[in-house]
Amino acid sequence: MKRNKKTVQNRLATNITMALSLAVFSLAGSKMANAAIDHQTALVGTWTSLPDAPSAQKPDHPSEGLYRLKVNSDGTLTPLEVIKMKSPSWIVKSRDGRFAYTTNEENDGAVTALSVDKSGQVRVLNRVNSHGQQPTHATISPDGKFLFVSNYSVAKGGAGISVFPIHHDGKLGEQVQHFPFEHGTGAVAGRQDSGHAHATAFTRDGKYLYAADLGGDKLHAYRYYADKAEPLEADSARDVNFTAGSGPRHMVFTPEGKHAYVITEMAGEIVVFSVDQDRLEPVGHIRLNRENSSAEYRSGGGIILSPNGKYVIASNRGSDNKLLVFKIEADGMLGKPVSYKANGIEPRAFAFDASGKYLYVANVFTNTISLFHFDENTGEMKAAGDAAKISTPTDIAFFN
């Protein structure tokens, strides 16, 4: 079939116009994404009372609460304001980033609900009793309906998991469930005389919540029912017991949910688990410090995944303040770690910004947030000094 020359020219012009439009649309989308990253807000949680530890450096001024900072293009942080409250030590944000929740780690434990608007402005919504002492961690259910708070409690009787409904306006309702952690293994005197809830994590399918009990050397398993007023049901058949004296602290699941990694505080290890139908089976143990096995060199801290899910980043504290980067192998096991100095003392928690290029580490005892450039392809990190100086920083989270 013969085509008219003018028709061909018109079609060519149309194709060129469409291509240019797509290019402009793509560029606009890229600019919008970059603009969102460029306008990030960082929230830094702290302890507002000074830690009683020999290695803790006294800050110029004690912390006053939750700090809001601007994220600069070079990764540094500029302080903007402080939202005054007691010891907002852990921060968890809603999936849409409109709300945040902080655990107020005091003897009279509390949880504070916050709204975060598009400009990064923070407003306190309400505060509820955590029904325990020294809450150290909180998790939001995948459907956004409930908040699960881990009350650590140094003293006996205040530890356990508390469950709070999250209302549509972001506010927290009153507690609807409570699971006390009463019994410790006693393997480490003074640390395991009773139970200590440290953190919780959901399986990837959202059907089970696991709670790390540092004092009881156990992961407690709970079935999650989203449509029930009391959403958790204990499933002791799925509980996981650790070697006495281990002290499970935090855990993460791989993106596909087939493996999990638990960092232990006193044993200073990462325990690797295979996950089958939400049951956890231990398949490996990795020491965080292979050169020195003494107790002061064993103090597992935080553990997270890289944004692309290919690497595990963990911290060791005590006399061995460092970060370790592990590549996740095809079988879920962890490769040989690459070790980096944390550039501070007591690297308690760390997080990536929205770009995934920067990793920030909260060094509690040196009152600094250290900055690292991260290569998502190789897992390599490069130290870039301090992003900010904040008194007794315990956690950091990003909003945009």
URJODA-V95509 format. One record per backbone hydrogen bond with DSSP energy under -0.5 kcal/mol. CO is the residue of the C=O (numbers start at 0). NH is the residue of the N-H. If there is no record, write none. Layout:
<<CO NH> <CO NH>>
//
This chain:
<<3 7> <4 8> <5 9> <6 10> <7 11> <8 12> <9 13> <10 14> <11 15> <12 16> <13 17> <14 18> <15 19> <16 20> <17 21> <18 22> <19 23> <20 24> <21 25> <22 26> <23 27> <24 28> <25 29> <26 30> <27 31> <28 32> <29 33> <30 34> <31 35> <32 36> <33 37> <34 38> <36 39> <39 70> <40 398> <41 68> <42 44> <42 396> <43 66> <44 393> <44 394> <50 52> <52 55> <63 84> <65 82> <66 43> <67 79> <67 80> <68 41> <69 71> <69 77> <71 74> <75 71> <76 78> <77 69> <80 67> <81 83> <82 65> <84 86> <86 88> <86 104> <89 102> <91 100> <93 96> <97 115> <98 93> <99 113> <100 91> <101 103> <101 111> <102 88> <102 89> <102 104> <103 105> <103 109> <105 133> <106 108> <108 129> <109 103> <110 127> <111 101> <112 124> <112 125> <113 99> <114 122> <116 119> <120 116> <122 114> <125 112> <127 110> <131 108> <132 152> <133 151> <136 149> <138 147> <140 143> <144 165> <145 140> <146 148> <146 163> <147 138> <148 150> <148 161> <149 135> <149 136> <149 151> <150 159> <150 196> <154 157> <157 132> <158 180> <159 150> <160 178> <161 148> <162 175> <162 176> <163 146> <164 166> <164 172> <166 169> <170 166> <173 164> <176 162> <177 179> <178 160> <179 181> <186 188> <187 190> <187 191> <191 185> <192 183> <195 213> <198 211> <200 209> <202 205> <206 223> <207 202> <208 221> <209 200> <210 212> <210 219> <211 197> <211 198> <211 213> <212 216> <212 217> <214 184> <216 241> <217 212> <217 219> <218 239> <219 210> <220 234> <221 208> <222 224> <222 232> <223 225> <224 227> <228 230> <230 224> <232 222> <234 237> <235 238> <239 218> <242 245> <245 265> <245 266> <246 264> <249 262> <251 260> <253 256> <257 274> <258 253> <259 272> <260 251> <261 270> <262 248> <262 249> <263 267> <263 268> <263 299> <264 299> <267 287> <268 263> <269 271> <269 285> <270 261> <271 282> <271 283> <272 259> <273 275> <273 280> <275 278> <278 275> <280 273> <283 271> <285 269> <293 296> <294 297> <295 318> <296 298> <298 316> <301 314> <303 312> <305 308> <309 327> <310 305> <311 325> <312 303> <313 323> <314 300> <315 321> <316 319> <319 321> <320 341> <321 315> <322 339> <323 313> <323 325> <324 337> <325 311> <326 328> <326 334> <328 331> <332 328> <336 338> <337 324> <339 322> <344 364> <344 365> <345 347> <345 363> <346 301> <348 361> <350 359> <352 355> <356 373> <357 352> <358 371> <359 350> <360 362> <360 369> <361 347> <361 348> <361 363> <362 365> <362 366> <362 367> <363 366> <364 56> <366 389> <367 362> <367 369> <368 386> <368 387> <369 360> <370 383> <371 358> <372 381> <373 375> <374 378> <379 374> <381 372> <384 370> <386 76> <387 368> <387 389> <389 392> <391 46> <394 44> <396 42> <398 40>>
//
